[in-house]
Amino acid sequence: MFYSGISDESGLDIFTQIKAHQELGWNHMELRNIDGVNLTQIDAEKFDAVYGAMTEAGMSVSCFSSAIANWARPISGDFSIDENDLRQAIPRMKRFGTRFIRVMSYPNDTDKPLNESDWRKESIKRMKHLVHIAEEGGVVLVHENCSGWGGLSSENSNILLGEVDSDALKVVFDTGNPVTYGQDAWEYYKDVQADIVYVHIKDARKVDGVDQYCMCGDGEGYVRKIVSDLIANGYDGGFSIEPHLAAVIHSGREAESAEALYKSYTDYGRRLVEIVEEEKAAL
């Protein structure tokens, strides 16, 4: 088991992101945005600079947190964007020596939504094609229980993985997302547990119907219970923090300051370590 985190939640530039993880004593990072641009989409020169900084610092990449099929890419969108992102990501993943790339499964259109059956068919069709590319490239798509047809329920997630039927598609389980989607995090976790290879640690609670992100372990995401269950069952993958305390990328909410962003991230990381150690001791 190791610790990681979606590193742009600590700072915009790669050096701040590295500093935060070094302060926590962690040597893994989940890379998403570098100076506001996703790692799969930055130009070659910028990628070389990121690779150089990470290598010099002795940091490893636990996952590429891509925008493939995410909340900003509806089901009727241009599929070639996702294909190109994945094809560009694979050699970069190989260079870093990482197997996992985070994906979602396409939200429905808001203006002209597809009916549920067509949404399901198109989501599965697209995922099968992406998985074929992943298989050829020797990488694994990790599907997050978030925006998209496959994130609507644990049943949908299991249908998606069952229909695609490939070791190149697994689950990254996010502890906080079920809360914001009106789901039970513990029940969702248990239903998809067999395919979980990576975990996002986030927590939230509903306050008068409004999502309120909070320190891990303080919300309704069953963080302690899930962490304990994973450890008890021999989980040896990553716990990757995604605090959403100072900033929330998908809602456009930015941090009040770089210092607030950095501190919220490192405080969150320390709390996760405390929880893991406490649950280990209890077992």
ABEGO torsion letter per residue (X at the ends): XBBBBBAAAAEABAAAAAAAAAAAGBABBBBBBBGGBBAAABBAAAAAAAAAAAAAAGBBBABBBBABGBAABBAABBAAAAAAAAAAAAAAAAAAGBABBBBBAEBBBAABBBBAAAAAAAAAAAAAAAAAAAAAAGBBBBBBBBBEAAAABAAAAAAAAAAAGBAABBBBBBAAAAAAAGBBAAAAAAAAAAABABBBBBBBBBBGGBBBBBBBGABAAGAAAAAAAAAAAGBABBBBBBAGAABBAAAGBBBABAAAAAAAAAAAAAAAAAAAAAAAAAX
